[in-house]
Amino acid sequence: EAGVVQSPRYKIIEKKQPVAFWCNPISGHNTLYWYLQNLGQGPELLIRYENEEAVDDSQLPKDRFSAERLKGVDSTLKIQPAELGDSAVYLCASSLVAGAGEQFFGPGTRLTVL
Amino acid sequence: KQEVTQIPAALSVPEGENLVLNCSFTDSAIYNLQWFRQDPGKGLTSLLLIQSSQREQTSGRLNASLDKSSGRSTLYIAASQPGDSATYLCAVRGNTPLVFGKGTRLSVIA
């Protein structure tokens, strides 16, 4: 069974440029999460989807960040425009059971903003 | 607000030693607690999930315990190996989204 797939694995951009990350969850997992992980810290939730609905986006900086999961399967997280402080690892996770189910993580996308 | 603390922040042990990693959380009203492993530059690998009604879970050389009332969990690694070297993260799920600790960076020296 394939795990959570993320692309790209690495991205280097100039500040003020846009960037997008893609995630494909484990097949059959209706819940999808996007996390931000800074160096030396644990991941922090940005947004959680139940199917195509964003049910928790309170930590998503909506002035520059956006996300979508149009068909309730794969998802895209976008930053526009990127700032130096956005340099981090962006992790996607999925779970079979909503809410308190075990979460499985992808390899992440390491973003560097110059 | 739930806060998760992991002690120690880093640990170095000789191969073959048994070791314990600690995780504490401030709000005992949790649904479950999950232990993860993270290798450098990689994502998180789920090791063990303990539901709030459980006291412990075991997988191979790993054993995780949960004392919800005192807000503590431990991850016991038996007969450590160099391949166990990684950062270990615990995370708790309650009414808030999954809240992570900062992790314990483990080095097992051959």
Boltz contact constraints between the chains, C-beta under 6 A:
constraints:
  - contact:
      token1: [A, 41]
      token2: [B, 102]
      max_distance: 6.0
  - contact:
      token1: [A, 42]
      token2: [B, 89]
      max_distance: 6.0
  - contact:
      token1: [A, 42]
      token2: [B, 100]
      max_distance: 6.0
  - contact:
      token1: [A, 42]
      token2: [B, 101]
      max_distance: 6.0
  - contact:
      token1: [A, 42]
      token2: [B, 102]
      max_distance: 6.0
  - contact:
      token1: [A, 43]
      token2: [B, 100]
      max_distance: 6.0
  - contact:
      token1: [A, 45]
      token2: [B, 97]
      max_distance: 6.0
  - contact:
      token1: [A, 91]
      token2: [B, 43]
      max_distance: 6.0
  - contact:
      token1: [A, 100]
      token2: [B, 31]
      max_distance: 6.0
  - contact:
      token1: [A, 100]
      token2: [B, 32]
      max_distance: 6.0
  - contact:
      token1: [A, 100]
      token2: [B, 93]
      max_distance: 6.0
  - contact:
      token1: [A, 102]
      token2: [B, 49]
      max_distance: 6.0
  - contact:
      token1: [A, 105]
      token2: [B, 43]
      max_distance: 6.0
  - contact:
      token1: [A, 105]
      token2: [B, 44]
      max_distance: 6.0
  - contact:
      token1: [A, 106]
      token2: [B, 43]
      max_distance: 6.0
  - contact:
      token1: [A, 107]
      token2: [B, 42]
      max_distance: 6.0
  - contact:
      token1: [A, 107]
      token2: [B, 43]
      max_distance: 6.0
  - contact:
      token1: [A, 108]
      token2: [B, 43]
      max_distance: 6.0
